[in-house]
Amino acid sequence: MVKLQDADGFSFFDYNPVGALKITDESVQGELTAAFQTFQGSVADTLSLQGKYLLKLNESELNWVQAPDTIKNRIFVITNKNLEIEYYNVQAQQRLRYVFKKIN
């Protein structure tokens, strides 16, 4: 599930995003595309990752390291089967919350 919260605080959901991420001990790779029906029309978001990650549990952060950038995410839930993180896009003034479930 992916939740989009716009600059005005309205929330929109995609309960069936397309794609998958594979997170190993050393890297993250994959792509996830979500589509939302907002008041302004249809909005799509794609999370495409190919690189390393940095887990900072003491700061509740899971950061995607995508050279030359690092994308910071706030951790809400992290277990061996569930991961829920939130990313704030400053330019778009919106929050994206990703809810992942392990399938294997």
N, C-alpha and C positions, 0 to 999 in steps of 0.2 A: 504494500500500500504506500502511496505517496500522497502527502498533504501539501497543498500550496496555500500559504497565507499571504495575501496581498498587503500593500502599504496601508490600506484602510482597516485592516484587521479581519477581513472576510476570509473564510476558509473554503477551499475546494478540494475534492478528493478524487484520486484514481485508484480504485480497488484492484485493478488488474493491469498494472504496468507490464510492458513487454521487455523481456531480456533477463539477464542474470549477471551477477558478479561472482567471481571466484576469488576467495581470500585464502591465501596460504600463510605459512609462517613468515614468509619473506616478501610477498607481493600481493597486489590486487589487480585484477583485470576483468574486463567485461563492459557491458553497456546496458543501461536501463532507460527506457523511454516511457514517459507518462503524459497523458493528455487530460486537460481540464476544460470544463465549460464554465467560463467566468461571465461576469456581467458585460465585459468587453468582447466576448466571443470566445472562440477556441484558443487555448494556449497549450503549447507543448514544451516539455522539458526533457533533455537528454543528459544523463550522467554517464560519461564515457571515461573509463579509467584504465590506464596501462602503466603501472609503475609500483612504487613502494608505498608503504603507509607508516605512520608513526603513531603509536598508541601511548597516550599520556593519561593513565588512569587517575593520578593524583589531581589532574586539572580537568577531568571529565571530557577529554578531547580524543578524537580519532581523526588524524589529519592525513589526507591523501597527498602524497608527494609526487607531483606531476611536473617534471623539470620544464621550465625553471620555477614553477609556482608550487605553493603549498596551500591546499584548500582545507580550512579548519572547520571541523564539525563538532558540535556539542553532543555528548553521549547521554541518552536518556535511559536506555536499557542495553545491557550487554551480558549475555549468557552464552553457554556453548551451543544454543539453538536459536537465539533471538538477538537481533541487533536493531536498535532504534536510535537514529542520529538526526540532528537538525543542522542545516546549513543556511546562513543568512547571506543573500546576494545583495550587496550594498548598492550596486548600480541599478538593479530593478526594484530595490526596496521591498523585497519579499523573502519570506522564510520557506524553505522546503524541508519537510520532515520525511525521512525514508524509514520504512519498517521492513526489515528483512527477516526471513525465516529460513533456517537451514533445511535443505531438502534431502541430503544424503546422510 
